[in-house]
Amino acid sequence: MKKNEYGNITEKERRERVITLNKKAFHDYEISNKYEAGIVLTGTEIKTLRQQKGSIQEAYARVKKGEVWLIGSNIPEYKYGTFSNHEPLRDRKLLLHNNEIKKITTKLQDKGFTLVPLKLYFSGPYVKIELGLARGKRSYDKREAIKKEEVKRQLKRIKHSF
């Protein structure tokens, strides 16, 4: 958790509660830009997310007719839901400003870029999703990243042993 200059937890950190992370995205992609978007959900989807259930591992985002849609995310049905329960794998609309959508659209036209969800979280009472404009890593880039992480871990161990 981040702390402000007085050593206290910031107000934003206090209000932000992570539901799920997409760790696979950081391994498979090189993230260039990040965007925060709202997500249109039904009542039973919110209740399921409050129970920390949901997955964005296999999800991706697409721009269709000037709107951004989250495809392939899995929010399981609410356990106590009735006939009004939601469909777990439905496409969900994301809420972004028009100028952000235009920037994303122009970047997605470049070869190799895709829009992947990185984090699903509560910001106060609202559910937000962090999207990353990403380019796929090659296998040798992945090996290099693993080596760097191992070196960091070893340095940390050495530092803590003294």
ZIQUIWO-V15609 format. One line per field, one symbol per residue. ss: DSSP state (~ for helix, > for strand, _ for the rest). psi: psi as a letter, one per 40 degrees, with the letter a starting at -180 (. if undefined). burial: 1 if it has 16 or more other C-alpha atoms within 10 Angstrom, else 0. Layout:
ss->???
psi->???
burial->???
//
This chain:
ss->__>_____>_~~~~~>>>>>>_~~~~~~>>>>>>>>>>>___~~~~~~~~____>____>>>>>__>>>>>__>_________________>>>>__~~~~~~~~~~~____>>>>>>>>>>>__>>>>>>>>>>>__~~~~~~~~~~~~~~~~~~~~~~~_
psi->iiiaeeeihidddddhhhdiigddddddihhdiiihiihhiiddddddddefhihedeiiiihhfeihhhheihhiihdeiaeeiihdfihhhihiidddddddddddeiheiihihdhhihgbeihihhihhihhiiddddddddddddddddddddded.
burial->000000000000000110111100111111100011111100011111100011111011111000011111111111000000110000111110000010011011000011111111111000111111111100000100000000000000000000
//
